Amino acid sequence: MPQHIWNTVIRPARGTAVGRAVALAHSGAGPNALLPTVRWLPEGIEVVGVTLPGRERRIDEDPTRILDDPEGAVAAVAGELRTLSALPTVFFGHSMGAAFAVALALAAPDLCQALVLSAHPNGGSRTALAGQWSEEDLMGILQRGGGTPAEVLQDEYFRAHLLAVLRSDLTLGHRLATRHAHRSLPVPLTVLGGRDDALTETAELTRWSGRARASLRNRVFPGGHFYLLDEANQKDVADEIAGALRVTVAG
């Protein structure tokens, strides 16, 4: 894979690649956060992770720079994906990553044969209704969502950095979700969620039915906002991603 700014292979295919999953993580995280789940994908599926500024290998970059031109960031990701070998591709986004995945699919429909959206209602999350959040607001979102190690929140430096990235990501997700809320999606759509998600109620996930121009599949798993990282759910979530790709290839 050529040297890219936004995209990198986080799990290569073994042998000949027969498909590709593009992984977009939740607010405050990079694509490697999804590795516990996407590692269960079939060996022939290459996993490309999208890394936004301010995390993982781009941790020294200002996370807010993306807010100056969200659509430009989407176009940049699409441009890098176009340089890769052509493969049947599914975009998989969790929470804020789902909003980015939708924007990416709409901007570059030729690059995406299926969408798998996790823990994200059509129109955006209830946590992203404003443009400004206090530290208390952001800490509340982290606590309700779960999944953040206590030692990270207790360290002043890491907490400040995480909250800055989270604030930027929530703003980005809100802008992308509301900007594209009424555009139909031409590819098969799979919508997943956690039964006990404190940030996204399962009833909200049904809102996608009005935008699915092709097939729509819904599935609710036991667990909260990060149900997909629960060991008991990881393989089943990966099966849903692989299944979405198989359906579109077979079709």
N, C-alpha and C positions, 0 to 999 in steps of 0.2 A: 504494500500500500504506500503511495506517495506521502511525503510529509505534509500533513494537514494541520491547520490551526484549530478547527472545530471538531473534526472527526478522527477517531482512531479505532483500530480493531482491538476490542477488549477480550474477545475470545475467537481465535482463528478456527476456521473449519478444519477438520481432519480429512485428509484426502482431497478429493475434488469437491469444491463448494457447489451446492445445488440450490442454495437460497441464502438470503441475508435478512437479518433482523437489525433494525436501527433502534437503539435504546435511548430513551430520554427520561432522565430521572426527575424526582420530585424537588420541590423548593429546598435550597440549601445544600444540595448534594450533586455529585458528579455521577457519571454512568457506572463506575465501578461499584456503587452502592447496590446496583441491580444484579451483580455477578452471582450472588447466592441462588438467584432464580434462573437467570439465562444460561447458567452452566449446565442446566438440565436439558437444554435444547438438543435435538439430534446433531450428531457429529458433523453432518454435511451443511449445517447452517452457520454461516459466519455472523458474528455479532459486532456491529459497529456502534460505538458509544459517542454521543454528542456531548462535548464538554463546553459549558458556558464559562465566561470570565469569572474569576474569583474562587475557583475550586480545582482540586486535583492538580494536574500539570499546569493549570492556568491560575494557580492560587495567588500569584503576585499581581494579577490584573484587577483593575477596578470593576467590581460586579455591576456598577450602575451604568457603565458605558453602553451597555446593550440597550438601555432605555432611550437613548438618543435616536435610535433607528431600529425598532424591533423587526420590521419587515426586511431591513437590510441584513440583519442577523439570520433570518430565515433563508433569505436568498443566498447568503454565504454558505450556509450548511448545504443547501441544495446544490450549489455550484461544485462543492467538493465531492458530494455524492456522485455527481455526473462523471467524475474522472475515474470512478471505479468500474470494474468489469460489470457488464449487465447481468443481473441475477434477479429472479423473482424476489420481491422485497416486501416485508411487513414493517410498518412503523409501530413501535411499542412505547407508549408514554404512560408514566405513572404520575397522577396528581398534576402539578404544574407542567410536567413533561407531556401530559396528554394534550394540553392546550397548544404546546409547541408542535406536537406531532400533527395535530389537525391543521394548523397553519402551514406546516411543511407539505402536507398532502395536497392542500388546496393550491399552494404555490407551484408545486412540481408533481402533478398527478401522474405523469409518465414514470416517475421513480417509485411509485407506491402501488402495490397490488392489494394490500389489505391493511386495516388499521385495528390495533388492539389498544383500547383506552381503559385505564385503571384509575378508580377512585377520583373521578372528575366528572361532574355533571355538565350537561350542555349549558353554555352561558356563563360558566365559571363557578368557582367555589364560594360558599358563604363567607369564607375567611378573607376574601379578596374584594370586598365591596367598597373599600375606601382606597385612597391613594397614600395615606400616611398611617403609620402604626407606631405606637409608643413601644418602648422596650417591654413594658408590662403586657401589652397586646401580643407581641411576638412570643414572649415566654409562654403565654397562655396557649397559643397555637401549638408550640412545640410540646407542651405538656399534654394537651388533648390528643395530639397526633401520636405521641410516643415515639420510640425508636432512636432518641438522642441520648447517648451515654451521659450519665450524671457528671462524670469527670470533665466532660467538655463544657457543660454549662457552669461548672464551678470555677473554671479557669477564666480569668478576666479577659485575657487576650483572645482566646479562642471563642469565647462567648460573644465578644464584640464583633469579631469577624463573621461568625455564623449569623448573627442577627442582621448585619449589613447585607449579607448575601440573601438571607431569607426575605428581607424587606424588598430588595430589588427583584427577586424571583416572583414574589406575590404580585408586585406591580406589573411585571412582564406578563405573567399568566392572565391577570385580569384584562390587560389591554388586548392580548391576542384572543382570548375567549370571547370578549364582547364584540370585538371588531368582526369576527367571523361567525357570530352566533346564528345567523339566518341563512348561511350558505349550505346547500346540501352536499353530502359526501358521496362520490360516485363509486367508491370501493366497498367491498364487504367490511362490515363493522362488528367488532366484538367488544362488549362493554363489561368490565369486571369490577367487583367491589367487595368490601368487607362488611359482614353483617352488623358488626358493632363499631363501625367507623364513626368517631365523634365529630369528624370534619365534613363528611359527605354521607348523607342519609341514603340508604339503598333506594328509596322511592325516587330520589332525584336522578338516579341513573337512567330511569325510563325516559327522561326528556330527549334522549338521543333518537327515539323512534321517529320523530318528525323530520330528521335530517338524513336518514338512511335511504339512499336511492337504490342501493343494492340490498344484500341480505343483512340482517341484524341478529346477533346472538348476545344474550345477557346471561351472566352467571355471578352468583353471590357466594363468597367463601366465608367460613368462620373466621373471626378475627377483626381487628381494628383497621386503622388507616394503612398500616404496613402489613396487612394480612399476607401479601405476596412474598414477604421475607420470612414468614413463619415456616419453620422446617416442614411442618405437616402439609403446607400448601405449595411449596416451591415447585415440585415436579408437575402438579396439576396445572399451575399457572403457565409453566413452560409448555405443557401439552396444548393449552389454549392458543398460545402464540404460534406454535408449530402447526396446529390444526387450521388456523386462519390462513397460513401460507399454503398448506396442502389443498384447501378448498379452492383458493383462487387459481392455483396451478392446474388443478384438475378441471376447473371450469373453463 
